[in-house]
Amino acid sequence: MTRTSGPNRERIIRNGIFLLMCVGVGGWFAYDGWIGYLDENQEVNRELLPVEIRDQANASRVYRNANSNVVREVVEKTKNAPFNEQLSKLESLVGGPPTLKAGGSLYYFAQDGILKVGERGERVSFGDEPFLTSEKHHTLTSILTQKLFGVAVGLVGLYMLLFLLRVVSRRAEVNDEGLSLNGGKPIPFGSMKSLDDSEFRKKGRIYLECEGTTTPRVLLDEYHFAEFDKIMAAICEKTGFKDPVALEKAEKAANAGRGEDADQ
């Protein structure tokens, strides 16, 4: 006699749906944090430029070292450089040539705004508000938040993937040697002493109480196995235990029969 059961299909579907949700939501957050918000900010940067020079901007030149968090430090270090070295000092601090050069001004696109600098040869000048920004910009904090959410949800998704692989590989088999779970060493019928079905009606759980085994209390969950009723029937057939699954089915059938009689 051999009875086998794979995983419960409903459980696979539910966990699979949650995994897909994690992938979708995590991907959405990650895309916004690394791509979407930055692209939107560059469009806002273009809007801050005079209309006649917007199309000249090389938006691929976006500098982290020109962001709102560090622009004050860049301005101070540039001002303190010798006059004939200010421009080279600025480009060294920012990380490269300007995104756009027009009308005697240099524009350095940052992730959350624009550093605007006046140019006279190797000398530069900064206005009262050297960093141009708009309420339309996504802030650095919001960009970082999207990235963190993307990573966090992604980690949950990775955990769910590993968990789902465990669910899919779950197996139970009852044969002449005993009960084997997930390909493990069989639990002999002689080691099975009783069934604890106190949680079966509410939670679908039955505990197999054993002696002389590495696991004295083995959980058998109706939600885990597709052929749970057949596995329990095989165990009870070999051990002489009362089958709680069969008893519940018989009770439901009896109640249904009484209900039909009452209707008649």
N, C-alpha and C positions, 0 to 999 in steps of 0.2 A: 504494500500500500504506500503510495506517495501522493501527497497533496502539496501543491505549490501555489504561491501567490506573489504577484508583482506589486508595484506601488498603486495606491489609489489614484485613479485618473483625475478625480476632482481636486485632489491635493496638488497634483502636478499643474493643473490649469490655473489654480489660484496663485500658486507661487510663481508660475510663469508670467501671469498678468502683472504681478507686483514687480518682477524683474524687468519687464518691458517698461513699466512706469518709471522705474529708477533710471533705466537707460535714456528714456525720452526726456525726463525732467532734468537729469544730470547733464545730458548733452545740451539741452537748452541753456541752462545756466553757464556751462563751460563755453558754449559758442558766444554768448553775450559778453562774457568776461574777457575772452581772448580775441574775439573778432568783431562781433556785432556792435558793442558799445563803442569800440575804437573807431570803426568805420563811420558810425553816426556822428561821433565827435569831430572827425575830419571834415564831414559835410558842414558842420556848424562852423568849423575854422574857416572854411571857404566863404561862408556867409559874412564873416567878420571882416573880410578883405574888401577893398574898393571893387565895385562891380567890374571895372575895366581890366583888372589884373587877376581875377579869380581863376581863369583858365590857365594861367601861367604857373600856378603852384604845382610843384612836384610833391604830391601828397605821400609819396613813398618815403620821403624824408621826415620821419617823426621821431623826436628825440625825448627820451626819458629824462635826460638831464636838463630839459627846459620846462619840466612840469611845475605846477604851482608850488609843490613842496620844496623845490630846490632853486627856484628862479631868483630868489632874493640873494642867496649865496653866490650864484653865478654873476649877478649884477655887481655885487660888492667886490669880488675877486677881479672882475674885468676892469672896474674903475680904478683899482689900485695898481694895475699893471702899467708899465711905461707907455706913454702915448703912442709910440711907434710899434707897440706890440699888442695893443688892446684887441685888435681884430683877431689876430692869431690866438691870443689868450682866450677870447670868447669861443672861437670854434673848437679849441682844445677842450674847454670846459663842457660845451654843449655836446660835442661829439662829431662835428662835421660841418659842411657848408650850409648856408641857409636853404630853407624850403623854397623861398622865393626872394628875389632881389628886384626891387622896383621903386622908382621915385625917390632915390636916396635913402631907402629904408631896407632893412633886412628883416625877413619874417622867418622865425623858426617855429615850425609846428610842434606842439607838445601833445601829449595824450589828452589833456583837458584844457587846451587853450593855445595861445600864440605868444611867443616872446618877440616883441617888436623893438628893433634897434636902429637908431640913426647911424649912418656911415659917412665918414669923410676920410678917404684913404685908409690908413691903418688905425685911425681913431674912431671911436664909437661914442654914441651918446644915448642916454636913456631918458624917456619922458617921465612924468609923474606916475603914470600907470603903464609900466613896460610890459605887463602881462595882460593880454586881451582875453576876456572870457565872457561867457553868456550863461543865462539861466537854462538854456537848452542843453548845455554840456552835461554829460554824465560825469560825476566827480570821481576822483581817484578812489575814494572810499567805496562808492557804488560798484566800480569796476572790480576792485579787490573782493567785495562781498560776493559778486557773481562767481568769481573764480573759486572762492572758498566753498560756496554752496555746490558748485559743480564737482569739486573734488570730494566733498563730503557725501553727496548723493551717489557719486561714482563708486566710492568705497562701499557704501551700502549695497549698491548693485553688484559689486564683485562678491561680497559676502553672500548675497542671494543666489548668484550663479553657482558658487560652490555648494550652497545649501541645496539648490535644486538638483545638482548632480548627485548629491547624496540621496535625495528623495527618489530620483529616477532609478538609482541602483539598488533600492531597498528590495529585499526578497525574504520570503519565509517559506520553509519547506518542512513538512512532516513526513517522515518515512519510518521504516522499522527500527531505526536507530534512535529516533527521538525528534526533537524540534531543533532546526537549524535556522538561525537568523543571519541574513546577509553573507551567507557562505561560511559562517563560523562553525566552530566545533559543535556537534549536536548535543543538546541537553537530553540525557536519557529519561525515558518515562519513569523509571524507578526513582529518579531524583525529584520528580514533581510531586509535591505533597498536598497542595490545595490551590484553589483559585480564589482570589479576592476580587469580587465583582461589584464592590460597593460604589464604584464610580462609573459603572457601565451605563446605567440608565441616563445619567446626566451628561457624561463626557465621552462615552464610548470606550472607556479604558478598562482592561482586565489585567490584574497582576498575577503572574504565575509564581507561587511560592515554592522554592526549591531548597534542597539540602545537598551538601557535598559538591557544590558547583562554585565557580568563581563569582557568579552573580546570583545571590540568593533570592532576588526579587526581580523578575523579568516583566517588563511592560509590553503588553500586546494592545495596540491601539487600533480601533476600527477605522480611524481616519487614515492610517498608514497603509493598509493592505486592501487590495481590491477584492480578494477572496477570503475576507476575514472570517465569515461564517463557516466556510469549509475547513479552514485551518483549525478553528475552535472545535468543530465537530470531530475532526480527526484526533485531536488531543484528548477530548473527553471520551471518545470511543476506546482509546488505548488505556486511559487512566481510570475510567469509571466515574469521573467527576460529572456533576450535573452541568449541562451546557447552558449557560446564561443567554446565549444568543438564540438558541432554539426555544427556550422558555419564554423569552420576550416575544418572539414571533407567534408562538402559540397563544399567548395572552392577548396580543393585538387581534389575532384572528377570531378569538372567542368574543372579544369586545365588539368587533365589527359584526359578528353574527347576532349578538344580542341587540345591536342597534338596528339591524335589518328587521329582526322579529318585532321590535317595538314600533317600527314604521308601519309594518303590516297590521 
